[in-house]
Amino acid sequence: MIGAGLVGALEQLCLRRWNDQDIRDDLSELVELLQTELQVMSTFDVYRGEVLSGALSWTPAHKDETFWRENNEKLERNNLEVLRCLARSLHESQDPVVLSVACHDLGMFIKHHERGRHITQTLGVKPRLMELMTAEDAEVRRQALTCVQILMISHHDLMASGQK
C-alpha cells in the first residue's frame, strides 16, 4: 500500500472539506499510522512493495547507486520474487513509466550483482528488451538500450568510464 502511494492519496483526501468529523478523524489516523509504518520500513521494503504492486515510478531508490550496491542480493529472495515481478511488468505493462523503470532496475541489478547477468538471462527478458528498443516512447527506448548494453557487455563499468 505504501509503495503504491497510499500515503499521498490519503493526505490529499485529508485536504478536502469533509462535513463528517468521523471521516476527518479516520483519515488523519490512517495517515499517521502509515507514516509511522513507513519510518520503520527499510528502503528495500518500500521498493519491494512498489515493485510487487506493479505501480513503478521514479522514486528515489531507483536512481540511487548506494541502494543497488547494498540491496542487490535481496532481489534473489523468495525465489527471485522481485525480479520476476520486474520481468512481468516488462511483458505485461503498456505504461511507458513502468516499462522505463523496469528496464532501468533490471540493468542496475545486472550491474551490481556478480551473477546478475546470468540470473536475468534465466528470466527470459532479453527478447522483450530488444522489442522495447524500438518503442514509441524515447525514455523506454533509452532504458531498454542501456539495459541490453549492460546485459551484453561483460565489462560495462570500464566502458562507462572510458577505460580499455
C-alpha positions as CSV (number, residue, x, y, z in Angstrom):
1,M,0.0,0.0,0.0
2,I,2.8,2.4,0.9
3,G,4.7,1.7,-2.3
4,A,1.6,2.3,-4.4
5,G,1.3,5.9,-3.0
6,L,-1.5,5.4,-0.5
7,V,0.0,7.9,2.0
8,G,-0.1,10.6,-0.7
9,A,-3.6,9.7,-1.7
10,L,-4.8,9.8,2.0
11,E,-3.1,13.2,2.5
12,Q,-5.0,14.6,-0.5
13,L,-8.2,13.3,1.0
14,C,-7.4,15.0,4.3
15,L,-7.2,18.3,2.5
16,R,-10.9,18.0,1.4
17,R,-13.6,19.7,3.5
18,W,-15.5,16.8,5.0
19,N,-18.7,17.5,6.8
20,D,-18.4,14.3,8.8
21,Q,-15.9,14.7,11.7
22,D,-15.5,10.9,11.9
23,I,-14.2,10.8,8.3
24,R,-11.7,13.6,9.1
25,D,-10.5,11.7,12.2
26,D,-10.3,8.3,10.4
27,L,-8.3,9.8,7.6
28,S,-5.9,11.6,9.9
29,E,-5.4,8.4,12.0
30,L,-4.7,6.4,8.8
31,V,-2.1,8.9,7.5
32,E,-0.4,8.9,10.9
33,L,-0.3,5.1,11.2
34,L,1.0,4.7,7.6
35,Q,3.7,7.4,8.1
36,T,4.8,5.6,11.3
37,E,5.0,2.3,9.4
38,L,6.9,4.0,6.6
39,Q,9.5,5.2,9.0
40,V,10.0,1.7,10.3
41,M,10.2,0.1,6.9
42,S,13.6,-0.1,5.2
43,T,14.2,1.4,1.8
44,F,14.2,-2.1,0.3
45,D,10.9,-2.9,1.9
46,V,9.3,0.2,0.3
47,Y,11.0,-0.6,-3.0
48,R,9.8,-4.2,-2.9
49,G,6.2,-3.1,-2.2
50,E,6.3,-0.8,-5.1
51,V,7.6,-3.5,-7.5
52,L,5.1,-6.1,-6.2
53,S,2.3,-3.6,-6.7
54,G,3.2,-3.1,-10.3
55,A,2.9,0.6,-9.9
56,L,6.5,1.5,-10.7
57,S,7.5,5.2,-10.8
58,W,10.8,7.1,-10.5
59,T,11.0,7.0,-6.7
60,P,14.5,7.8,-5.2
61,A,15.6,4.2,-4.7
62,H,15.7,3.5,-8.5
63,K,18.4,6.0,-9.2
64,D,20.4,5.5,-6.0
65,E,23.7,3.6,-6.7
66,T,24.1,3.0,-3.0
67,F,20.7,1.4,-2.8
68,W,21.7,-1.0,-5.6
69,R,25.1,-1.9,-4.1
70,E,23.6,-2.6,-0.7
71,N,20.4,-4.4,-1.8
72,N,21.2,-6.3,-5.0
73,E,21.4,-9.6,-3.3
74,K,18.0,-9.1,-1.6
75,L,16.4,-9.3,-5.0
76,E,17.1,-13.0,-5.1
77,R,14.9,-13.7,-2.0
78,N,11.7,-15.7,-2.2
79,N,12.7,-17.4,-5.5
80,L,13.5,-14.2,-7.3
81,E,10.1,-12.7,-6.4
82,V,11.0,-9.0,-7.1
83,L,12.9,-9.8,-10.2
84,R,10.1,-11.9,-11.5
85,C,7.7,-9.0,-10.9
86,L,10.0,-6.7,-12.8
87,A,10.1,-9.2,-15.7
88,R,6.3,-9.5,-15.6
89,S,6.0,-5.7,-15.7
90,L,8.2,-5.7,-18.8
91,H,5.9,-8.2,-20.5
92,E,2.5,-7.0,-19.4
93,S,2.6,-3.3,-18.9
94,Q,1.9,-0.7,-21.6
95,D,2.7,2.3,-19.3
96,P,5.9,4.0,-20.5
97,V,7.0,4.9,-17.0
98,V,6.6,1.3,-15.7
99,L,8.5,0.0,-18.7
100,S,11.3,2.5,-18.3
101,V,11.7,1.9,-14.6
102,A,11.6,-1.9,-15.0
103,C,14.3,-1.8,-17.7
104,H,16.4,0.5,-15.5
105,D,16.1,-1.7,-12.5
106,L,17.0,-4.8,-14.3
107,G,20.1,-3.0,-15.6
108,M,21.0,-1.9,-12.2
109,F,20.6,-5.4,-10.8
110,I,22.9,-6.8,-13.6
111,K,25.4,-4.1,-13.0
112,H,25.7,-4.5,-9.2
113,H,25.2,-8.3,-8.7
114,E,28.1,-10.6,-9.6
115,R,25.7,-13.2,-11.1
116,G,23.1,-10.6,-12.3
117,R,23.7,-11.3,-16.0
118,H,23.1,-15.0,-15.6
119,I,20.1,-14.6,-13.3
120,T,18.5,-12.1,-15.6
121,Q,19.0,-14.3,-18.6
122,T,17.1,-17.1,-16.8
123,L,14.1,-14.7,-16.6
124,G,13.9,-14.6,-20.4
125,V,13.7,-10.8,-20.7
126,K,16.2,-10.2,-23.4
127,P,13.7,-10.6,-26.3
128,R,11.3,-8.2,-24.7
129,L,14.2,-5.7,-24.0
130,M,15.1,-5.9,-27.7
131,E,11.4,-5.1,-28.6
132,L,11.4,-2.2,-26.3
133,M,14.4,-0.7,-28.0
134,T,12.0,0.3,-30.8
135,A,9.2,1.5,-28.6
136,E,7.5,4.8,-29.4
137,D,8.5,6.4,-26.1
138,A,12.1,7.8,-26.1
139,E,12.7,7.1,-22.4
140,V,11.6,3.4,-22.8
141,R,13.9,3.1,-25.8
142,R,16.8,4.6,-23.8
143,Q,16.3,2.5,-20.7
144,A,15.9,-0.7,-22.8
145,L,19.1,0.1,-24.8
146,T,21.0,0.8,-21.6
147,C,19.8,-2.5,-20.0
148,V,20.7,-4.5,-23.1
149,Q,24.2,-2.9,-23.2
150,I,24.7,-3.9,-19.6
151,L,23.4,-7.3,-20.2
152,M,25.6,-8.0,-23.2
153,I,28.9,-6.2,-22.3
154,S,31.0,-8.0,-19.8
155,H,32.9,-5.0,-18.5
156,H,30.2,-2.3,-18.8
157,D,31.8,-0.5,-15.9
158,L,35.0,0.0,-17.9
159,M,33.0,1.1,-21.0
160,A,31.1,3.7,-19.0
161,S,34.4,5.2,-17.6
162,G,36.1,5.2,-21.0
163,Q,38.8,2.8,-19.9
164,K,40.2,-0.1,-22.0
